[in-house]
Amino acid sequence: MTIQKQKALTRALVLGGGGVTGLLEAGVNLHEADTVIGTSAGAFVGVALASGHDMNKLFAAQSAPSDSEISVAASEQTIAAWYNAFAIGGSNPQSVGVAFGNIAREILSRCQSLNTVQWSRLDSSRPIGLCRYR
């Protein structure tokens, strides 16, 4: 029986959601890590990195505009309402949820008053309303 001495781990790369962007821009060589740990988007990046993918190419592909993605924008009023939902609701998920429900109700009422709501169904139980307003 041969016992092999294991190389000591000296560098770990721990990635959260989207954390690789700043590391690449700072010139960190991500391939020097002995082990890679990731959560959320960081798990995807960790797998791609451990599989030998070129992170600069993946970053460039992710950053490129895409015709298949829906462009979204929110008014300053809506963004302020989102902020207030978290500011008022704090760490209480129910309060934050109620605030976001109120925001959605307000947006829907604006859309209905403009007669711009188009209903579609992704499945039979959940109608999706699409609306354009300013």
C-alpha positions as CSV (number, residue, x, y, z in Angstrom):
1,M,0.0,0.0,0.0
2,T,1.4,3.4,-1.0
3,I,0.4,6.5,0.8
4,Q,0.7,9.6,-1.2
5,K,1.3,12.9,0.5
6,Q,-1.4,15.4,-0.5
7,K,-0.4,18.9,-1.5
8,A,-1.5,21.5,1.0
9,L,-4.2,23.8,-0.2
10,T,-2.9,27.4,-0.3
11,R,-5.5,29.3,-2.3
12,A,-9.2,29.1,-2.3
13,L,-11.5,31.1,-4.6
14,V,-14.9,31.7,-2.9
15,L,-17.5,33.3,-5.2
16,G,-20.9,34.7,-4.4
17,G,-23.4,36.1,-6.9
18,G,-21.5,37.8,-9.8
19,G,-18.3,38.3,-7.8
20,V,-15.9,37.4,-10.6
21,T,-16.2,40.7,-12.5
22,G,-14.2,42.7,-10.0
23,L,-11.5,40.0,-9.7
24,L,-11.0,39.9,-13.4
25,E,-10.7,43.6,-13.6
26,A,-8.2,43.7,-10.8
27,G,-6.0,41.2,-12.7
28,V,-6.4,38.3,-10.3
29,N,-5.4,35.0,-12.0
30,L,-8.5,32.9,-11.1
31,H,-6.8,29.7,-12.4
32,E,-4.2,29.8,-9.5
33,A,-6.8,28.7,-6.9
34,D,-6.4,25.2,-5.4
35,T,-10.1,24.9,-4.8
36,V,-13.2,26.8,-6.0
37,I,-16.3,27.3,-4.0
38,G,-19.4,29.2,-5.3
39,T,-23.0,30.0,-4.5
40,S,-25.7,31.3,-6.8
41,A,-24.1,32.8,-9.9
42,G,-20.7,32.1,-8.3
43,A,-21.4,28.4,-8.5
44,F,-21.9,28.7,-12.3
45,V,-18.7,30.8,-12.6
46,G,-16.8,28.3,-10.4
47,V,-17.9,25.3,-12.5
48,A,-16.9,27.2,-15.7
49,L,-13.6,28.2,-14.2
50,A,-12.8,24.6,-12.9
51,S,-13.7,23.3,-16.3
52,G,-11.1,25.4,-18.0
53,H,-13.3,28.0,-19.7
54,D,-11.7,31.4,-20.5
55,M,-13.3,33.8,-18.1
56,N,-12.6,36.8,-20.3
57,K,-14.5,35.2,-23.2
58,L,-17.4,34.3,-20.9
59,F,-17.5,37.8,-19.5
60,A,-17.5,39.3,-22.9
61,A,-20.3,37.1,-24.0
62,Q,-22.4,38.0,-21.0
63,S,-21.7,41.7,-21.5
64,A,-22.7,41.7,-25.2
65,P,-26.1,43.1,-26.0
66,S,-28.7,40.4,-26.9
67,D,-31.8,40.8,-29.1
68,S,-33.4,37.8,-27.2
69,E,-33.4,39.7,-23.9
70,I,-36.3,42.0,-23.0
71,S,-35.1,45.5,-22.2
72,V,-36.7,46.8,-19.0
73,A,-36.7,50.2,-17.4
74,A,-38.4,51.6,-14.4
75,S,-39.5,55.2,-13.7
76,E,-37.8,57.1,-10.8
77,Q,-41.2,56.9,-9.0
78,T,-41.2,53.1,-9.2
79,I,-37.6,52.8,-8.1
80,A,-38.3,55.0,-5.2
81,A,-41.3,52.8,-4.3
82,W,-39.1,49.7,-4.4
83,Y,-36.6,51.4,-2.1
84,N,-39.3,52.4,0.3
85,A,-40.7,48.9,0.4
86,F,-37.4,47.7,1.8
87,A,-36.8,50.7,3.9
88,I,-40.2,50.5,5.6
89,G,-40.5,46.7,5.6
90,G,-37.0,46.2,6.9
91,S,-36.2,42.5,7.7
92,N,-39.9,41.6,7.8
93,P,-40.6,39.6,4.5
94,Q,-44.4,40.0,4.9
95,S,-44.2,43.8,5.2
96,V,-41.9,44.0,2.1
97,G,-44.2,41.6,0.2
98,V,-47.2,43.7,1.0
99,A,-45.4,46.8,-0.1
100,F,-44.4,45.2,-3.4
101,G,-48.0,43.9,-3.9
102,N,-49.2,47.5,-3.5
103,I,-46.7,48.7,-6.0
104,A,-47.8,46.1,-8.5
105,R,-51.5,47.0,-7.9
106,E,-50.7,50.7,-8.6
107,I,-48.8,49.9,-11.8
108,L,-51.6,47.6,-13.0
109,S,-54.2,50.3,-12.3
110,R,-52.2,52.8,-14.3
111,C,-52.0,50.3,-17.2
112,Q,-55.7,49.5,-17.1
113,S,-56.5,53.2,-17.2
114,L,-54.4,53.5,-20.4
115,N,-56.0,50.4,-21.9
116,T,-52.6,49.0,-22.6
117,V,-52.7,45.7,-20.7
118,Q,-52.2,42.7,-22.9
119,W,-52.9,39.4,-21.1
120,S,-51.1,36.2,-21.9
121,R,-50.8,32.9,-20.1
122,L,-47.6,30.9,-19.5
123,D,-49.7,28.2,-17.9
124,S,-53.4,27.9,-17.2
125,S,-53.2,29.2,-13.6
126,R,-51.2,32.4,-13.8
127,P,-52.1,35.2,-16.2
128,I,-49.3,37.6,-17.0
129,G,-50.1,41.3,-17.8
130,L,-47.8,43.2,-20.1
131,C,-48.1,47.0,-20.0
132,R,-46.2,50.0,-21.3
133,Y,-46.6,53.3,-19.6
134,R,-44.5,56.3,-18.6
